[in-house]
């Protein structure tokens, strides 16, 4: 039961699981919910299909049924909105906030989730009454088939994460069915279009179907490595193959569609949400 004045929110990423949470909330199956919170890392950074779904499908559909979905942005003290792409491409920047792949194929450290999602959502929660003494309940869209991701969630003092999909015994397929049964289209996977956690198959499909996004991803990789060369540092990559994105995807075409060979993490909503 909701404690007195305790915020109860959904961490909304625009993907399948968190969209299912919004549907369940509207159906009254999650108790009283104050809002769903979508932390937009930037219109120049989020995949366009995610933004289209959030803005044109979920926000109006949920609003008509009494659930506000707030789109949040990282803002500086002067009020300027900062995007992840903007930070990465800022002239003279040495920042590497995304988990670029090192020479051994392993992802590097990252601050993108913390800076552009956790802190952004936390700022809203604290502005609306959450505190260490009265933490907000934050519902996370992790389903039963990815339960191992629960242990990766760092808990902030102003929030109490809960996992309704696991409590209800729902996997990703069940979440898709919930969305369809509500009369909504199933959303695409949510991520930044240039995320190094993409599987090779996803990069190959982007190159085929969304060449402009693929080219922008290649531009990013090239800019990062131009800077690292000037600093005398080793190159970094957007794939695990220790070569330019365009070369890596071309050489990996044959095994790309055998899902499971490359079982590394992918940037769907469980990796990036608070």
MOLIN-V477877 format. One record per residue. RES is the residue in one small letter. SS is DSSP state (alpha for helix, beta for strand, coil for the rest). Layout:
RES,SS
RES,SS
This chain:
x,coil
x,coil
x,coil
x,coil
x,coil
x,coil
x,coil
x,beta
x,beta
x,beta
x,beta
x,coil
x,coil
x,coil
x,coil
x,alpha
x,alpha
x,alpha
x,alpha
x,alpha
x,alpha
x,alpha
x,alpha
x,alpha
x,alpha
x,alpha
x,coil
x,coil
x,coil
x,coil
x,coil
x,coil
x,coil
x,coil
x,beta
x,beta
x,beta
x,beta
x,beta
x,coil
x,coil
x,coil
x,coil
x,coil
x,coil
x,beta
x,coil
x,alpha
x,alpha
x,alpha
x,alpha
x,alpha
x,alpha
x,alpha
x,alpha
x,alpha
x,alpha
x,alpha
x,alpha
x,alpha
x,alpha
x,alpha
x,alpha
x,alpha
x,coil
x,coil
x,coil
x,coil
x,beta
x,beta
x,beta
x,beta
x,coil
x,coil
x,beta
x,coil
x,coil
x,coil
x,coil
x,coil
x,beta
x,coil
x,coil
x,alpha
x,alpha
x,alpha
x,alpha
x,alpha
x,alpha
x,coil
x,coil
x,coil
x,coil
x,coil
x,coil
x,coil
x,coil
x,coil
x,coil
x,coil
x,beta
x,coil
x,coil
x,coil
x,coil
x,coil
x,beta
x,coil
x,coil
x,coil
x,coil
x,alpha
x,alpha
x,alpha
x,alpha
x,alpha
x,alpha
x,alpha
x,alpha
x,alpha
x,alpha
x,alpha
x,alpha
x,alpha
x,alpha
x,alpha
x,alpha
x,coil
x,coil
x,coil
x,coil
x,coil
x,coil
x,coil
x,coil
x,beta
x,beta
x,beta
x,beta
x,coil
x,coil
x,coil
x,coil
x,alpha
x,alpha
x,alpha
x,alpha
x,alpha
x,alpha
x,alpha
x,alpha
x,alpha
x,coil
x,coil
x,coil
x,coil
x,coil
x,coil
x,beta
x,beta
x,beta
x,beta
x,coil
x,alpha
x,alpha
x,alpha
x,alpha
x,coil
x,coil
x,coil
x,coil
x,alpha
x,alpha
x,alpha
x,alpha
x,alpha
x,alpha
x,alpha
x,alpha
x,alpha
x,alpha
x,coil
x,coil
x,coil
x,coil
x,coil
x,coil
x,coil
x,coil
x,coil
x,coil
x,beta
x,coil
x,coil
x,coil
x,coil
x,coil
x,coil
x,coil
x,alpha
x,alpha
x,alpha
x,alpha
x,alpha
x,alpha
x,alpha
x,alpha
x,alpha
x,alpha
x,coil
x,alpha
x,alpha
x,alpha
x,alpha
x,alpha
x,alpha
x,alpha
x,alpha
x,alpha
x,alpha
x,alpha
x,alpha
x,alpha
x,alpha
x,alpha
x,alpha
x,alpha
x,alpha
x,alpha
x,alpha
x,coil
x,coil
x,coil
x,coil
x,coil
x,coil
x,beta
x,coil
x,coil
x,coil
x,coil
x,coil
x,coil
x,coil
x,alpha
x,alpha
x,alpha
x,alpha
x,alpha
x,alpha
x,alpha
x,coil
x,coil
x,coil
x,coil
x,coil
x,coil
x,coil
x,coil
x,coil
x,coil
x,coil
x,coil
x,coil
x,coil
x,coil
x,coil
x,coil
x,alpha
x,alpha
x,alpha
x,alpha
x,coil
x,coil
